[in-house]
Every structure is written in structure tokens, then in C-alpha cells.
């Protein structure tokens, strides 16, 4: 139970910082006169680093345990923020993004593994979805915090506040002491990463990678903060509240799926109806009509998030190398993420935001359409 508490604190603080940076960094780069295409290319560095580093970290964790990776993760959080504090050119901002890639690699390489180990067998899906809800509640806190920081503090002072939060996170990462008897062997690491995996593994991984288009277009990328700021003329407080509203309703959707045991079929239908259809009209909304529509989309995305986490849990349930398999399974996701981040800025300049929202709408429909049969066929019920 103590281990589960530490993981919960780490998950919460991880997303407080991620949510803050999600809004802060695009707006900060705009003040530094970066073009939207340049911002997209800078953001693409993070998943590029993750695609390589995460699988290596995951394989190491399967050999020697998660302790070392959690500590590298905690240190990289602080390092990335300090780099942003002193950055004044694209090279330093790129370095900051690379360190963020190490940060995210460390977290995602071991987070689910440690969670699965800390709960009873058969309850992995339930607690994975619960932790997803915790992370989105952390998002709410992070987005409200950054909205207040940007309203009342300068950009540099905001970074100092985030660094203080990162030091608290660092403390909790050093409380994780899960170790295994093993020695880091580069040949073994590569063997685990490149071992043969069956067709179903790769089919499900590719289907799940479609979610990257939604995530980049609506949540983790640079698109919405810049759209809100430059097109809808929203101030930082309004932007922060909009993202906080999204996170709150996403958490409601995800936690409701777990709490009320909503059937997979209903989750799939709600995901498409509440996300794909409203996104078609997203481009026509003003900032006042935006809030209720964003809440509706987030609720549907929360139901879809439960499908996504369930697919991860089922994919690795019988695995003896959980960290490595999860790390390898998201390689297709990272490829789609890199392509989306690198291209969305150029697509926006050439064709406008409407194309991006249309692509996001289609991606949700396709992922739900393909992932539901897999979950249905692998359900114990």
C-alpha cells in the first residue's frame, strides 16, 4: 500500500508539471518569436528521444528493477526545467525538449510496471484506469496553477515555481526501491528489445498508435494553446481554465468507466459520439461556446481512455518483460507522434486549423473502431 501511495504521488506531480509545461512552453516560445512550424519541430524532439530511450530504460528495469530508472527520471525533470530557465535559442530549447524526452521515457518505462506489481493480480486494468483518472486530476491542478502563475508572475518566475515542484517529485522518486538481482548487460538489453513478438502484439500496437493524432491535436501538443492564444485571443487564465475543464471531464469519463463498470461497447460508442462528431464543429466555436463543447469532448475522450488503458493491460498481462513490452509496443505511437508534431505546424500555415481538427476526429473514430473488437475478443466476461 505504501508503494501504491508513492506511485500515486509521482503520477500526480508528473502530470502537474506536464500540464503546466503543455500550456507554458508554446506561449513562452511565441514570446521568443518562434514560428509555429519551428515550435512543432522543437516539440518533435521529445518523442524522437522517447522512441529510443524508453525501450532501453524499460529493458534495464526488467533486468535490475525500477529503482535506478525512477531516479534518472526524477533528476531529468529538474534538469529540463533548469535548461528552459536559461534557454535563449533553439539549441537550448531543443536540449530542454531532449531532457523532457528522457523524463517522459523514465516515467513511462516503469510507471505501469510498478503499478501492476503493487496491486493484486486481476486488478491491473482497474488500477491503471484509476491512475489515469489521478493523472488527469493532476492535470486540472497543473493547468489552474500555470494559469495563475502566468497571470500574476513573469515567465522566469513561473519556471522557478515549477522547479520547486520538480524537487518535491524528485524526493518521491528516491523513495522507490524496487530492485532485482541482475546486472546490466547491453547484449541482453538489445535481445529483450528486439526479441520476436507475435502479429497480434504489433497489430494492437499499430491500432493504439492512431491515438497519437488525437493527443497531439487536442491535448499534449502545441496546437490548442497556440490556437486559443492567437485565433481566439484567450489570455493565459482563460487557456488554463479551458485545459483544466478538459482534464476534469476526462477524469470523470475515465473514473466513471471504472466505478460503474460501463461495458466496453458503451465506452466505444460514447467515445465516438462525444468526440468525433463535436470535433467537426470545433473550428466554428468562439471562446464562450468553446467551454461546454470542450467538456463534452473530454468526457468522451475519458471513456476512450479507459479502452486505451484496458488494451495496454491485456497486451502485457502474460508478459514476463512487462516494461520492455510496453516500451516496444508504443514505438508505432511515437512514430505517428513525431510525424504529427513535425507536420502540424506546416499544415496549419498551409491549410488552417480546420484540417487538424478533422484529422483528430477521424483518428478517434478509427482507433475505437479497431480496438473494440480486440478488447471484446480478449475479455474474460
C-alpha positions in Angstrom: 0.0 0.0 0.0 2.9 2.3 0.8 4.3 1.7 -2.7 1.0 2.4 -4.3 0.8 5.7 -2.4 4.3 6.7 -3.7 3.3 5.8 -7.2 0.1 7.9 -6.9 2.1 10.9 -5.6 4.6 10.6 -8.5 1.8 10.2 -11.1 0.0 13.3 -9.7 3.1 15.5 -9.6 4.3 14.2 -13.0 1.2 15.5 -14.7 1.1 18.7 -12.7 4.4 19.6 -14.3 3.4 18.2 -17.7 0.2 20.1 -17.7 1.9 23.3 -16.8 4.6 22.9 -19.5 1.9 22.0 -22.1 0.5 25.5 -21.8 3.6 27.4 -20.7 6.1 26.3 -23.3 4.2 27.1 -26.6 3.2 30.5 -25.2 6.8 31.1 -23.9 8.2 30.2 -27.4 5.8 32.7 -29.0 7.2 35.4 -26.8 10.6 34.4 -28.1 9.4 35.0 -31.7 9.5 31.3 -32.7 7.2 30.5 -35.7 4.5 27.8 -35.3 6.4 25.5 -37.7 9.6 25.9 -35.6 7.6 25.1 -32.4 6.3 21.9 -34.0 9.8 20.8 -35.0 11.1 21.5 -31.4 8.2 19.5 -29.9 9.0 16.6 -32.2 12.4 16.1 -30.4 10.7 14.8 -27.3 9.0 11.7 -28.9 12.1 11.1 -31.0 14.2 10.7 -27.8 11.4 8.7 -26.2 11.3 6.2 -29.1 14.9 5.3 -28.5 15.4 5.8 -24.7 12.1 4.4 -23.4 12.7 0.9 -24.6 16.2 0.9 -23.3 15.1 2.1 -19.9 12.3 -0.5 -19.9 14.6 -3.3 -20.7 17.1 -2.2 -18.0 14.2 -2.1 -15.5 13.2 -5.6 -16.3 16.7 -6.7 -15.5 17.6 -4.8 -12.4 14.3 -3.3 -11.2 12.8 0.2 -11.4 14.8 2.0 -8.7 17.6 3.4 -11.0 15.1 4.5 -13.7 12.9 6.3 -11.3 15.9 8.2 -10.0 17.1 9.1 -13.5 13.6 10.2 -14.2 13.4 12.5 -11.2 16.8 14.1 -12.0 15.8 14.7 -15.6 12.6 16.5 -14.5 14.7 19.1 -12.6 17.3 19.3 -15.4 14.8 20.0 -18.2 13.2 22.9 -16.2 16.6 24.4 -15.3 17.6 24.3 -19.0 14.4 26.1 -20.0 15.2 28.8 -17.4 18.4 29.7 -19.1 17.4 28.9 -22.7 17.7 31.8 -25.2 18.0 30.0 -28.6 16.6 26.9 -30.5 19.6 24.7 -29.5 19.0 25.2 -25.7 15.2 24.8 -26.1 16.0 21.6 -28.1 18.2 20.4 -25.3 15.4 21.0 -22.9 13.0 19.0 -25.0 15.5 16.2 -25.2 15.8 16.2 -21.4 12.0 16.1 -21.3 12.2 13.1 -23.6 14.4 11.4 -21.0 12.0 12.4 -18.3 9.0 11.0 -20.1 10.9 7.9 -21.1 11.9 7.2 -17.5 8.3 7.7 -16.2 6.6 5.7 -18.8 9.2 2.9 -18.9 8.5 1.9 -15.3 5.3 3.6 -14.2 2.8 0.9 -15.4 5.2 -1.9 -14.4 5.5 -0.6 -10.8 1.7 -0.1 -10.7 1.0 -3.6 -11.9 3.4 -5.1 -9.3 1.8 -3.1 -6.5 -1.8 -4.3 -6.9 -3.5 -7.7 -6.8 -3.4 -10.0 -9.8 -6.5 -9.4 -12.0 -7.0 -5.8 -10.8 -4.4 -4.3 -13.2 -6.9 -2.8 -15.6 -9.0 -1.3 -12.7 -6.0 0.4 -11.1 -4.5 1.5 -14.4 -7.7 3.3 -15.3 -7.8 4.7 -11.7 -4.3 6.1 -12.1 -5.3 7.6 -15.4 -8.0 9.5 -13.6 -5.5 10.5 -10.9 -3.2 11.9 -13.6 -6.0 13.9 -15.2 -7.0 15.3 -11.8 -3.3 16.3 -11.5 -3.7 17.9 -14.9 -6.5 20.1 -13.5 -4.3 21.2 -10.7 -1.3 21.9 -13.0 -3.4 23.9 -15.5 -5.0 26.0 -12.9 -1.6 26.6 -11.3 0.0 27.6 -14.6 -2.9 29.9 -15.4 -2.4 31.7 -12.1 1.4 31.8 -12.4 1.2 33.3 -15.9 -1.4 35.8 -14.8 0.5 37.0 -11.7 4.2 36.1 -12.3 6.7 36.6 -15.1 7.7 33.7 -17.3 11.1 33.3 -15.5 9.4 33.3 -12.0 6.9 30.7 -13.3 9.8 28.4 -14.2 11.3 28.9 -10.7 8.0 27.8 -9.2 7.9 24.7 -11.5 11.4 23.8 -10.4 10.4 23.8 -6.8 7.6 21.4 -7.6 10.0 19.2 -9.5 12.2 19.0 -6.4 9.2 17.5 -4.4 8.7 15.0 -7.2 12.5 14.1 -7.1 12.1 13.3 -3.4 9.3 10.8 -4.1 11.2 9.1 -6.9 14.1 8.4 -4.5 11.6 6.6 -2.2 11.1 3.9 -4.9 13.4 1.0 -4.0 12.2 -1.8 -6.3 15.3 -3.8 -7.2 16.0 -7.2 -8.7 19.2 -9.4 -8.7 20.6 -8.6 -12.1 23.4 -6.9 -14.0 23.0 -4.5 -16.9 24.2 -6.4 -20.0 24.0 -4.4 -23.2 23.5 -7.6 -25.3 20.7 -8.8 -23.0 19.0 -5.3 -23.2 19.1 -5.4 -27.0 18.0 -9.0 -27.1 14.9 -8.2 -25.0 14.1 -5.1 -27.1 14.4 -6.9 -30.4 13.0 -10.3 -29.5 10.3 -11.6 -31.8 6.8 -10.6 -30.9 3.6 -12.0 -32.5 1.4 -10.5 -35.1 -1.3 -9.6 -32.6 1.2 -7.6 -30.5 2.1 -5.4 -33.4 -1.5 -5.2 -34.7 -2.7 -3.8 -31.4 0.3 -1.5 -31.1 -0.4 0.0 -34.5 -4.1 0.4 -33.8 -3.2 2.2 -30.5 -0.7 4.5 -32.3 -3.7 6.2 -34.0 -4.4 7.8 -30.7 -1.3 9.9 -31.1 -3.1 12.1 -33.7 -5.8 12.9 -31.1 -3.3 13.5 -28.3 -1.2 15.9 -30.4 -4.1 17.7 -31.9 -6.2 18.1 -28.7 -4.0 17.7 -25.7 -0.3 17.1 -25.4 0.9 19.0 -28.5 1.3 22.7 -29.2 -1.8 23.1 -31.3 -4.5 24.1 -28.8 -2.5 26.6 -26.7 -1.5 28.5 -29.8 -5.0 28.2 -31.3 -6.5 29.6 -28.1 -4.0 32.4 -27.9 -3.6 33.5 -31.5 -7.1 32.7 -33.0 -9.5 33.0 -30.1 -7.4 35.7 -28.3 -7.7 33.9 -25.0 -5.5 35.1 -22.1 -3.4 32.6 -20.0 -6.1 32.4 -17.3 -8.7 31.5 -19.9 -6.4 29.0 -21.6 -5.6 27.4 -18.2 -9.2 27.1 -17.2 -10.1 25.6 -20.6 -7.5 22.9 -20.2 -8.5 22.3 -16.6 -12.1 21.8 -17.6 -10.9 19.3 -20.2 -8.9 17.4 -17.7 -11.7 17.4 -15.1 -14.3 16.0 -17.6 -11.7 13.5 -18.9 -11.2 12.2 -15.4 -14.9 12.0 -14.9 -15.3 9.9 -18.0 -12.4 7.5 -17.1 -13.3 7.1 -13.4 -17.0 6.6 -14.3 -16.0 3.8 -16.6 -14.2 2.1 -13.7 -16.7 3.0 -10.9 -19.9 2.0 -12.7 -18.4 -0.9 -14.7 -19.6 0.6 -18.0 -19.5 -2.1 -20.8 -16.8 -1.8 -23.4 -19.3 -1.4 -26.1 -20.9 1.6 -24.4 -17.5 3.1 -23.8 -16.7 2.8 -27.5 -20.0 4.4 -28.6 -19.7 7.3 -26.2 -16.1 7.9 -27.3 -17.1 8.3 -31.0 -20.4 10.2 -30.4 -18.9 12.6 -27.8 -15.5 13.2 -29.5 -15.6 12.6 -33.3 -18.8 14.4 -34.1 -18.3 17.5 -32.0 -14.8 18.0 -33.3 -16.2 18.6 -36.8 -17.8 21.8 -35.5 -14.9 22.8 -33.2 -13.4 25.3 -35.7 -16.6 27.3 -35.7 -16.8 28.0 -32.0 -16.0 31.2 -30.3 -14.3 31.2 -26.9 -17.6 31.3 -25.0 -19.1 28.3 -26.8 -15.8 26.5 -26.6 -16.1 25.6 -22.9 -19.2 23.3 -23.0 -18.1 21.7 -26.2 -14.6 21.0 -24.8 -16.2 19.5 -21.7 -18.3 17.2 -23.9 -15.2 16.1 -26.0 -13.2 15.5 -22.8 -15.9 13.3 -21.3 -15.9 11.2 -24.5 -12.1 11.0 -24.6 -12.2 9.8 -20.9 -14.4 6.9 -22.0 -11.9 6.2 -24.8 -9.0 6.5 -22.4 -10.4 3.5 -20.5 -10.4 1.5 -23.7 -6.7 2.5 -24.3 -5.6 1.5 -20.8 -7.5 -1.7 -21.0 -5.7 -2.6 -24.2 -2.3 -2.0 -22.6 -3.2 -4.2 -19.6 -4.4 -7.0 -21.8 -1.5 -6.8 -24.2 1.1 -7.3 -21.4 -0.9 -9.5 -18.9 1.0 -12.7 -19.7 4.4 -10.9 -20.4 7.5 -11.8 -18.4 9.1 -8.5 -19.6 6.3 -6.0 -18.9 8.4 -2.8 -19.0 10.1 -3.8 -22.2 7.0 -5.0 -24.0 5.1 -1.8 -23.1 8.1 0.3 -24.2 8.3 -1.6 -27.5 4.5 -1.5 -28.1 4.5 2.3 -28.1 7.1 2.6 -30.9 4.4 2.9 -33.6 2.7 5.6 -31.4 6.0 7.6 -31.2 6.4 7.4 -35.0 2.9 8.9 -35.5 3.6 11.4 -32.8 6.8 12.6 -34.4 5.2 12.9 -37.8 2.2 14.8 -36.3 4.3 17.3 -34.3 6.7 17.9 -37.2 4.0 18.4 -39.8 1.1 20.0 -38.0 2.7 23.4 -37.9 3.3 23.4 -41.6 -0.3 22.1 -42.2 -1.8 24.8 -40.1 0.2 27.5 -42.0 -0.9 26.0 -45.4 -4.5 24.8 -44.7 -5.6 26.2 -41.3 -6.7 24.6 -38.1 -9.8 23.0 -39.6 -7.8 20.3 -41.3 -6.1 19.4 -37.9 -9.4 19.1 -36.1 -10.8 16.9 -38.9 -7.8 14.6 -38.8 -8.2 14.4 -35.0 -11.9 13.5 -35.4 -11.2 10.7 -37.9 -8.4 9.3 -35.7 -10.7 8.8 -32.8 -13.3 7.0 -34.9 -10.7 4.7 -36.5 -8.9 3.8 -33.2 -12.2 3.0 -31.5 -13.5 1.0 -34.5 -10.4 -1.2 -34.5 -9.6 -1.5 -30.8 -13.0 -2.5 -29.6 -13.0 -6.0 -31.4 -9.7 -6.8 -29.8 -10.9 -5.9 -26.3 -14.2 -7.8 -26.8 -12.4 -10.9 -28.0 -10.0 -10.8 -25.1 -12.5 -10.0 -22.4 -12.9 -12.6 -19.6 -16.6 -11.9 -19.4 
